[in-house]
Each structure stands twice: as structure tokens, then as C-alpha cells.
């Protein structure tokens, strides 16, 4: 597994234009952007950490916390909201015992409420890692979560 220095070495021409690419590589490797990583990237690119946090918080795909083995994203866009996604979110919270942007103590599940997931005609929608589930009901959510729990037994 590469360390942060090896990622930075992929960008020998130190340019601020590389910031987003570097952050993407760091998050891809470590699962999130740690404070240590942000500081090291800042030193490497001669940028203040506030600038790096500013860029990273502007883009929704960057995270500052680790995610669970099964990362659940729930659409919170207008269409899903109208289709009672709040009930879906409550069911997920109940079954996993996590709230938005939290990770279970065992690292198994994490939850993230996101903006539109581009499946507006099929809401409410959630994804577990990269597997999408549409037209959700409370019963369907329970079955999905339970199926991932069974994989760990």
C-alpha cells in the first residue's frame, strides 16, 4: 500500500493545478482526507491548509472521515424527498445505529445523505458502495441492510 509520499511523487512538477488530482489519489488510497494528509499536501504544493480545506469542502465527493465497509448513500434530492426518503433514512439509522456522516463502531456501516443521485424517477434511492437500490420501501431497506449483515456472519 503506497504511503502519502509515494502519492506525491507521482506529481514531480509541483503545481497548484495538481491539487484536486492529488486529493483524489489520497482519498482513493486512504478512504478519506486526514488532517495529516491535508497538511502534507499543503507543504508539498506550498499552499495554506485553509486553501486545501476550502477546495476539498467545495466538492461533495471529498470526505474528512473514514467510511464503513458498507458505505450507504441516500439521495436527499427533491424527488426523493417528496417520495418520503426521510422514512428510509430513519429505517437505515435504526438498522445500522448510525446517523449521517457516522460510522459504526465495528467499521461495518457508514451513512451519508447526498444531493441528487440522478435517478429521480425511481426514488427513494440509496447506494451501498456502488450498488444502487431504487423504489425503496421500509421493508426493502430492512431486507437490504440485513443481507449485508448476513455477509459478515
N, C-alpha and C positions, 0 to 999 in steps of 0.2 A: 504494500500500500504506500503510495507516494506521500511524502510529507509536504508541508507548505512551501518549503524552499524549492523542492522539485517542481512544483506547480509554477512558481515564479520564474524558474529557469527556462520555462517554455516561452517566456516573453523577454528575450535578451535585449530588445530595443525598448528601453524603459520609456513608455509613452503613456500619458494620461488616457489616451484613446483606448488603451487596453483594459481599463478599469472594469467594465461590465463583463468582458470575457474572463478576466481573472476571477471575479466574484462568482461567475457561473461555474468555473472549474473548481473553485474552493468548495462551493455548496454541493456540487456533484460528488466530490470526493468525501466530504465530511458530513453531509446531510444538512448543514446549516452554516451560517456565518458567525463564528465565535468572536468574542471581543479581541482575543489574541490575534486571530486571523485579520481582522479589520485593522488593527494597529500595525501588523507586519506589512500588509499590503500598502498602507499609508506611507510607511517608511520607504518601501521599495519604490513607490511612484512619487515620493516627495509631495504627498497630499495630506492635509489635515484629516484626522479621523472623522471630524464633523462633516466634511465633504463626502467621504465614503458612506457614512450613515445616511446622509441626505440622498445620495443616488440610490442606495440599496432600499431605503424605505419608499422611494418613489415608485419602484417596480414591485408589484404584488407577489411575484414569484420568489423573491428572496425571503429567507427565514432567519431569525436570530435564535431560534430554539431548535433542538433536535426533534425529529418526528418519530412516531412509533413504527414498529414493523408493518403494521397495517394503518396507513395514513388515510383517514376518512375526510374527504372534502364534500361539503354540502353546498349546493347552489343557494344563494341568498338573493338572486336577481328578482326582478319584479314579477315575472311569470310564475316562478316557483313560490314566491311569497304569497301571491294570490291563491295558489294551489295548496296553501296551508303547510308550507315547509317548516313552520315553527313546531308543528306536531311531530314532524320527522326528526327535527333536531332534538326535541325533548326525549324522544324514544332512544336516539343514539346516546345521548347523555346518560340516560337511565341504564342502558345495557352495557355501556363501557365505563361508566363512572368518571368521565372526563367532560370538561367544558371546552368551549372554543379556545384554541391555541394551547391546550394542555396535552400532556402525555401521561398514560397510566404509569403507576409506579414500576410495573414489570416491563415497561417499554413496549408493550404489545400494541396498544391503540393510541392514536392521536386524532384530534378533531380540528378541522379548520373550516370556518364558514367563508365562502368565497363569493365574489361577484359572479356574474353570469357565466355559466359553463357551456353556453351555446347549444342547448338542447331544449329551447323554450317550449316547444310543442309537446314535450314528453315529461314535464315536471310533475311533481318534485323529483330532483335528480341528486344523486350522490355518486362519488367515485371512491373506491378503496384501492389505493395505489393507482394504477392506471385502468382499472376495470370499472366501467360505468354501469350504473343501475338507474333505470328510469321508471316513470309512473309509479312512484313509491307509495306504499301504504304502511301503516304502523306494523301490520303483520309481516309484510315483505321485509321491512327493516330488521325486525326481530330475527327472521329466518337468515338473513344475510350475515348479521353480526354473529349469530350462533354458529353459522357454518365456519366462520373464521376462527372462532374459539375452539371448535372441534378439531381444526387442523393442528392445534397446539397440544392436544391431549395425548 
